[in-house]
Amino acid sequence: MSKICIIGNSVAASRTPQESPLAGWGQFLGEFLTPYHEVRNYARDAMTLRGYFSERFATLLNLIDPGDVVLIAFGGVEQRVDNPLRYHGPREFKEFIRLYVERIRGEGAIPVLLTPAARCAFEADGSVSNTREHYPQLMREAAAETDTVLVDMNAFTMQLLHDLGPQRARRYFRWTDPAEHPNHPDGIIDSSHFNEIGAREVARMVAISLYNSQALPHGLIAPETVQVGAEYPPVLEEFTVEKPEFALYADMRVGNAPTIASPGANRTVGAMQKFTGTADPGTSYLLFFEGGSYLGGTRVNAEGKWSWRRVINWTPGRHEIQVVGHTPQGVSPLAVLPFTVKTSVLAPVVTGPREGAWTGTRPRFSGTVEKGVKKVSVLEGGRLIGSAPVQDDGSWKFTHPHDWKPGTFQVQFVSIFSAIHSEPATRTIRVHGIPEGSWIRESALAARHDCVEKCEHVPFSGR
């Protein structure tokens, strides 16, 4: 019996009933295989290409046999340019893919590359948002460059969300209102991970891609299991409210207006902002409006807690929403929340050092950012090397804790706001010092080991 092994992150990982409604597509792939094959799901939460390669990949290489198929499903975590442990620049991403492919082929197994699944988010015009940036394309390019089978999960999940539309799409995700699921009494808003229904449908679509591939062994997928199409889920309750404007313009009101805890009034937020708060006990539902138009709604749990996020992203600019609670006795007074949405952010201004300047071995970078930016990520050669907090006046400073080697380097600086980031600002520096290969350095080390700590001995080695 041959194996289909899955390595990747949390979107593919298998889940227990206690984690319901969370599910990974990998746990359902076995339903579509012929009896001569089995699935081994080694995907794990928060895994990146770098992390899996160093922590788990050697174990997998010892488990696979010639003829096994290995599905490599990364690209959903590596885009976090605000997180040094997760971010992979384009070159690093593709270099790791090449290493995975080479090692798996070295064991006689067959690698298959998967692009990351789309997230449940829509633009104002109804199109599906591209929240994965350029990482699906990097995976496609890596597949072409290494002549590896590609399952374009990003493409078919984007199409799936388009077909479902904003009124149905979140029913495929771990996204529930308060009091809707016993495991999440306060509700949960997760646009990245699937629920059981969504994960099974994505697994079916992966199976179809494997079945249609001419480069994989025949007999992996049982054709009768993939021929039945998906049944679309019903429209969400928030889109089935009849005559919601009655709640907005009612003359008689009872109780207190809902409380909006987050975000605060007049805050600047991202396009996928979540709203939370409380309502009077007995409130069953909240309705949200802007400019007299109904936006959607959410249930309220027994303690009066609620959370809500639009499936459709907010447009940039100033907004003001009205929130109304519905109770058996009538509707509540209105709560009003003004806020501003930012969907893009300017690159940092780098004030020092100047372009092309000579620096010592500990260059000090500084600059300013636009209002609202909280962090500046610093990259060198496309690799994230650190970050700098932004002060109240909009200034930032960064010095790497390690000495730089002599030479010319390009350093990139990226503004971070919420879940969005800027294009990089680039600064070229020339680090002064004794170059590698110089007799001054080499002669000092020719007969003796270098000191671990700062060396005060002679001869001087240029450190």
C-alpha positions, -999 to +999 in steps of 0.1 A: +000+000+000+015+033-011+011+066+008+000+101+001+018+122+027+008+158+035+032+184+049+022+220+055+004+243+079-028+245+099-052+248+069-043+211+060-039+197+095-063+171+109-085+181+137-103+163+166-141+166+174-132+188+203-118+214+179-150+215+158-160+234+137-123+237+128-112+211+102-083+206+078-087+195+042-061+169+048-083+149+072-108+142+044-085+134+015-086+097+023-123+096+014-114+100-023-086+074-026-087+039-039-083+010-014-046+006-023-035+040-009-036+058+024-032+093+036-006+103+062-012+139+073+019+155+088+007+191+085+010+211+117-002+245+130+019+276+122+045+257+102+066+275+076+089+261+050+119+270+072+104+257+104+092+224+090+125+218+072+146+222+103+122+205+128+102+178+110+114+171+075+141+146+084+115+124+101+093+125+070+122+115+048+127+084+069+090+075+066+085+077+028+091+050+004+097+050-034+065+057-052+049+076-024+033+110-031+042+140-009+019+170-010+038+202+000+012+228+011+029+260+024+026+297+016-001+307+041+022+318+069+053+329+052+039+363+041+040+377+076+066+404+070+060+417+106+072+383+121+109+374+118+102+337+127+076+334+099+085+357+070+101+342+039+111+366+011+106+354-025+141+339-030+141+321+004+106+307-003+116+293-037+150+280-024+133+260+003+108+246-022+137+234-043+153+217-013+121+199-005+116+187-040+152+175-043+152+156-010+118+139-017+129+128-052+161+116-036+140+091-017+122+079-048+090+097-038+069+121-059+066+157-047+034+178-055+033+215-048+001+232-036-006+269-037-022+283-005-060+284-002-078+317-005-092+335+026-129+344+030-128+380+021-145+400-007-140+434-022-168+460-024-175+450-061-181+414-050-148+400-063-127+377-040-099+395-022-063+384-029-050+381+006-021+358-002-003+384-022+024+369-045+029+336-027+006+315-050+026+328-080+059+320-063+047+284-058+036+282-094+070+295-105+088+270-083+067+242-098+077+252-133+114+257-124+116+222-107+093+204-132+070+195-103+033+186-103+012+216-092-022+216-075-034+252-078-055+253-046-055+291-046-071+293-080-098+268-073-107+281-039-108+317-053-133+303-078-152+284-051-156+316-031-167+335-062-194+309-069-206+310-033-206+348-030-205+369+002-239+356+013-228+320+016-190+318+016-184+320+053-204+288+059-173+270+046-151+285+073-146+284+111-167+316+113-196+315+137-218+340+155-220+341+193-242+312+207-241+295+173-216+267+182-211+251+216-173+252+213-174+289+207-201+305+228-186+340+222-184+333+184-153+331+163-143+349+132-117+329+112-115+336+075-084+314+070-094+279+083-122+257+070-150+240+089-160+204+082-181+212+052-155+235+036-126+212+043-143+182+027-151+202-004-115+215-007-102+179-002-125+168-031-111+195-053-075+185-044-085+149-053-098+161-087-065+178-094-046+147-085-069+126-106-064+149-136-027+150-134-009+131-161+024+130-141+010+110-111+005+072-109-029+060-121-052+046-095-047+071-067-082+086-068-115+067-070-133+085-098-168+079-085-159+098-053-152+131-071-180+131-096-207+144-073-206+182-072-208+203-041-241+213-026-241+250-019-249+259+017-279+282+025-277+320+026-264+333+059-290+345+085-277+380+084-287+383+047-322+369+053-334+396+077-368+409+064-372+447+063-342+455+085-348+493+080-377+491+105-351+487+132-333+518+120-363+541+119-386+527+146-403+553+168-405+532+200-372+519+215-365+498+246-335+493+269-300+506+262-280+510+230-255+483+223-219+490+235-191+489+210-159+479+228-136+476+198-126+495+178-127+528+197-145+558+182-126+577+155-099+550+153-081+541+121-085+504+112-079+479+085-103+468+058-110+435+076-117+451+110-137+430+136-162+447+159-170+435+194-191+446+223-221+439+246-258+444+245-286+442+271-295+407+283-322+393+262-310+409+230-311+382+203-297+399+173-278+430+162-282+449+130-256+471+114-263+500+091-243+527+072-260+557+056-294+541+059-283+508+042-284+475+060-249+459+061-256+426+080-260+413+115-250+389+142-264+369+170-258+378+207-251+352+233-268+348+267-242+370+284-249+398+259-215+394+241-213+399+204-187+401+176-191+409+139-171+413+108-182+420+073-174+394+047-170+423+023-139+445+031-144+481+040-135+507+014-108+532+024-119+565+040-143+577+066-172+555+078-199+558+104-221+528+113-252+525+134-259+494+155-294+484+167-303+455+191-334+434+186-353+421+216-387+404+221-399+437+235-387+458+205-355+474+192-329+493+212-316+528+207-289+533+182-252+530+189-230+551+165-194+545+157-173+567+134-140+552+122-115+555+093-104+527+071-068+525+057-062+499+029-027+510+020+003+525+038+032+546+027+068+533+028+089+547+057+110+578+052+147+569+059+165+599+073+198+582+081+222+571+070+221+589+036+220+568+004+255+553-004+270+566+029+299+549+046+290+535+081+308+517+109+302+480+116+270+489+136+251+512+112+222+531+128+191+535+107+164+560+115+134+577+099+097+585+101+064+570+091+029+581+085+003+583+114-010+549+125+020+528+116+032+509+147+063+490+134+089+491+107+103+458+095+139+458+083+152+434+056+186+429+040+188+411+007+152+401+010+155+385+044+139+399+075+166+409+100+146+428+126+120+454+134+117+488+150+088+501+171+074+535+161+074+562+187+045+585+194+060+612+172+062+588+142+100+583+144+118+550+145+154+538+150+171+504+143+205+490+150+212+453+144+228+436+174+255+419+153+284+436+135+281+440+098+309+427+075+327+452+053+310+457+020+280+472+001+245+462+012+210+471+003+186+474+032+148+475+029+123+492+053+086+483+054+058+501+073+034+478+091-002+488+099-027+462+110-026+434+085-012+455+056+023+466+048+039+491+025+062+487-005+098+488+008+120+519+010+155+509+000+188+524+013+223+513+001+251+515+027+288+509+025+302+493+057+337+503+066+362+478+080+390+454+072+377+433+042+376+395+042+408+381+026+430+410+037+465+401+050+458+422+081+429+399+091+443+366+078+478+369+093+463+375+127+443+342+125+468+321+106+483+304+137+458+310+165+421+305+170+400+337+171+387+349+205+350+343+212+346+376+230+359+410+220+396+405+214+421+429+231+451+408+222+477+414+195+480+412+166+449+432+155+427+411+133+403+438+122+374+429+144 
